[in-house]
Amino acid sequence: MGNVTEPRSRKRMSAKERREQLIQVSRSLFAEKGFDGTSIEEIAASALVSKPVVYEHFGGKEGVYAVVVDREMQRLLGLITEALSASQALVKLERAALALLRYIEENSEGFRILVRDSHTASGTGTFASLLSDIASQVEDVLADEFAGRGYDPKLAPMYAQMLVGMVALTGQWWLEVRKPGREEVAAHLVNLAWNGLTGLDPAPGLTPAALASDLDLGLGSAARPSVPRQSDKELREQEKARERRLRELEKARERERKDQERQLKEQEKARERELREQEKARERELREQEKARERELKEQGRQLKEQEKAREREEKLRAREARLAERQARLTEQSAPRAGASVPRAGASVPRAEPSE
């Protein structure tokens, strides 16, 4: 089988363009088949080049795989680091969860590569090492929060691993199901992580009954070692320690309650200011409406007066016309000739005058 060559009509790529093409082609193949399932022949065939071209740029499959993994790890780490730069702890957690889910949604192939293989060809490390880098950043955030809430800051590394692991596993699950939506998944993650922290015991421990049950399950009742009975002094010390933990917890809750009350008061003041502003705006609007109504009423009154004057002028004019018509009628009657007086009727004989003697 001969080497695959590029068609002569195809525009020749620069070395940088060719390298980028090989990275993208390899990325898709590694995401689909994994490192072991992908061969140099497939990479070269998909890129329409010969195998020596791949070797020239990366030295082999391990080289291109290392570049792909390094890119994806740097991209995801950059998104998480940017999200953790927020000022408030809750916002940091929300943005970090959204950043991971956004990366999964927009770079599904890259995330599949990170979580599928833990191959030594990756020069940057595995997905676990990436999570460890992220956890080290979360550790600083939790240490500050623990100190402010009365918890031991030395426990922050352990809680950081728990929190990052929970988010990462949720991301792997969501990579396949994609339901519900990204924002909803992030909201539930933050709900569990953040609201679950509000009732933490500063020094949690297992009860003796749980420890005994664990021994029963692990060794069986026959092989269970005898647990020495605690003295009254030890029990009193445990009770005192428990009371101290409860007092510390109560103090932490009291501080949190005061903070919530302060926030509620500030919100109430803000609402009152907003209501006052709204009331002032309504009063101004009502005054403007009242002025507009007054202007409208004045205009209507003026128009009514004008109409009344027009009606009066019209009535006067009609009365004058009626008087003139009446006078004209009387004059006509007076000037008309009376019947049989001075005007002879047609055909009447005129008497002759007798001659004088």
ChimeraX attribute file (.defattr): number of C-alpha atoms within 10 A of each C-alpha:
attribute: neighborCount
match mode: 1-to-1
recipient: residues
	/A:1	3
	/A:2	5
	/A:3	13
	/A:4	14
	/A:5	12
	/A:6	13
	/A:7	10
	/A:8	7
	/A:9	6
	/A:10	7
	/A:11	8
	/A:12	11
	/A:13	10
	/A:14	9
	/A:15	10
	/A:16	9
	/A:17	11
	/A:18	16
	/A:19	17
	/A:20	12
	/A:21	15
	/A:22	21
	/A:23	21
	/A:24	15
	/A:25	16
	/A:26	26
	/A:27	24
	/A:28	17
	/A:29	20
	/A:30	26
	/A:31	20
	/A:32	14
	/A:33	13
	/A:34	18
	/A:35	21
	/A:36	10
	/A:37	10
	/A:38	16
	/A:39	17
	/A:40	18
	/A:41	16
	/A:42	15
	/A:43	25
	/A:44	22
	/A:45	16
	/A:46	14
	/A:47	21
	/A:48	15
	/A:49	19
	/A:50	18
	/A:51	19
	/A:52	14
	/A:53	16
	/A:54	23
	/A:55	15
	/A:56	10
	/A:57	15
	/A:58	18
	/A:59	12
	/A:60	16
	/A:61	19
	/A:62	17
	/A:63	16
	/A:64	25
	/A:65	23
	/A:66	18
	/A:67	19
	/A:68	21
	/A:69	25
	/A:70	17
	/A:71	15
	/A:72	19
	/A:73	22
	/A:74	13
	/A:75	15
	/A:76	21
	/A:77	18
	/A:78	14
	/A:79	18
	/A:80	23
	/A:81	19
	/A:82	14
	/A:83	19
	/A:84	22
	/A:85	15
	/A:86	15
	/A:87	8
	/A:88	10
	/A:89	17
	/A:90	13
	/A:91	15
	/A:92	20
	/A:93	23
	/A:94	21
	/A:95	22
	/A:96	26
	/A:97	26
	/A:98	23
	/A:99	23
	/A:100	22
	/A:101	26
	/A:102	17
	/A:103	18
	/A:104	21
	/A:105	16
	/A:106	10
	/A:107	14
	/A:108	16
	/A:109	17
	/A:110	22
	/A:111	23
	/A:112	20
	/A:113	24
	/A:114	24
	/A:115	15
	/A:116	15
	/A:117	18
	/A:118	14
	/A:119	16
	/A:120	11
	/A:121	18
	/A:122	19
	/A:123	14
	/A:124	16
	/A:125	17
	/A:126	21
	/A:127	19
	/A:128	14
	/A:129	12
	/A:130	16
	/A:131	16
	/A:132	16
	/A:133	14
	/A:134	21
	/A:135	22
	/A:136	15
	/A:137	16
	/A:138	25
	/A:139	23
	/A:140	15
	/A:141	19
	/A:142	20
	/A:143	20
	/A:144	14
	/A:145	16
	/A:146	18
	/A:147	13
	/A:148	13
	/A:149	20
	/A:150	16
	/A:151	20
	/A:152	14
	/A:153	17
	/A:154	13
	/A:155	15
	/A:156	23
	/A:157	18
	/A:158	12
	/A:159	16
	/A:160	22
	/A:161	17
	/A:162	14
	/A:163	19
	/A:164	20
	/A:165	16
	/A:166	14
	/A:167	19
	/A:168	19
	/A:169	12
	/A:170	17
	/A:171	23
	/A:172	15
	/A:173	12
	/A:174	18
	/A:175	16
	/A:176	10
	/A:177	8
	/A:178	14
	/A:179	11
	/A:180	10
	/A:181	10
	/A:182	19
	/A:183	14
	/A:184	12
	/A:185	19
	/A:186	23
	/A:187	14
	/A:188	13
	/A:189	20
	/A:190	21
	/A:191	13
	/A:192	12
	/A:193	17
	/A:194	15
	/A:195	11
	/A:196	10
	/A:197	11
	/A:198	12
	/A:199	10
	/A:200	13
	/A:201	14
	/A:202	17
	/A:203	15
	/A:204	9
	/A:205	7
	/A:206	7
	/A:207	9
	/A:208	10
	/A:209	9
	/A:210	10
	/A:211	11
	/A:212	15
	/A:213	13
	/A:214	12
	/A:215	15
	/A:216	15
	/A:217	11
	/A:218	11
	/A:219	11
	/A:220	12
	/A:221	11
	/A:222	7
	/A:223	10
	/A:224	13
	/A:225	12
	/A:226	7
	/A:227	8
	/A:228	6
	/A:229	7
	/A:230	8
	/A:231	9
	/A:232	9
	/A:233	9
	/A:234	11
	/A:235	11
	/A:236	11
	/A:237	12
	/A:238	12
	/A:239	12
	/A:240	12
	/A:241	13
	/A:242	14
	/A:243	12
	/A:244	13
	/A:245	16
	/A:246	15
	/A:247	12
	/A:248	18
	/A:249	20
	/A:250	12
	/A:251	14
	/A:252	20
	/A:253	16
	/A:254	12
	/A:255	15
	/A:256	14
	/A:257	12
	/A:258	12
	/A:259	12
	/A:260	12
	/A:261	12
	/A:262	12
	/A:263	12
	/A:264	12
	/A:265	12
	/A:266	12
	/A:267	12
	/A:268	12
	/A:269	12
	/A:270	12
	/A:271	12
	/A:272	12
	/A:273	12
	/A:274	12
	/A:275	12
	/A:276	12
	/A:277	12
	/A:278	12
	/A:279	12
	/A:280	12
	/A:281	12
	/A:282	12
	/A:283	12
	/A:284	12
	/A:285	12
	/A:286	12
	/A:287	12
	/A:288	12
	/A:289	12
	/A:290	12
	/A:291	12
	/A:292	12
	/A:293	12
	/A:294	12
	/A:295	12
	/A:296	12
	/A:297	12
	/A:298	12
	/A:299	12
	/A:300	12
	/A:301	12
	/A:302	12
	/A:303	12
	/A:304	12
	/A:305	12
	/A:306	12
	/A:307	12
	/A:308	12
	/A:309	12
	/A:310	12
	/A:311	12
	/A:312	12
	/A:313	12
	/A:314	12
	/A:315	12
	/A:316	12
	/A:317	12
	/A:318	12
	/A:319	12
	/A:320	12
	/A:321	12
	/A:322	12
	/A:323	12
	/A:324	11
	/A:325	12
	/A:326	12
	/A:327	12
	/A:328	12
	/A:329	11
	/A:330	10
	/A:331	11
	/A:332	10
	/A:333	11
	/A:334	10
	/A:335	8
	/A:336	8
	/A:337	10
	/A:338	10
	/A:339	9
	/A:340	8
	/A:341	8
	/A:342	8
	/A:343	9
	/A:344	11
	/A:345	10
	/A:346	6
	/A:347	6
	/A:348	7
	/A:349	8
	/A:350	7
	/A:351	6
	/A:352	6
	/A:353	6
	/A:354	6
	/A:355	5
	/A:356	4
	/A:357	3
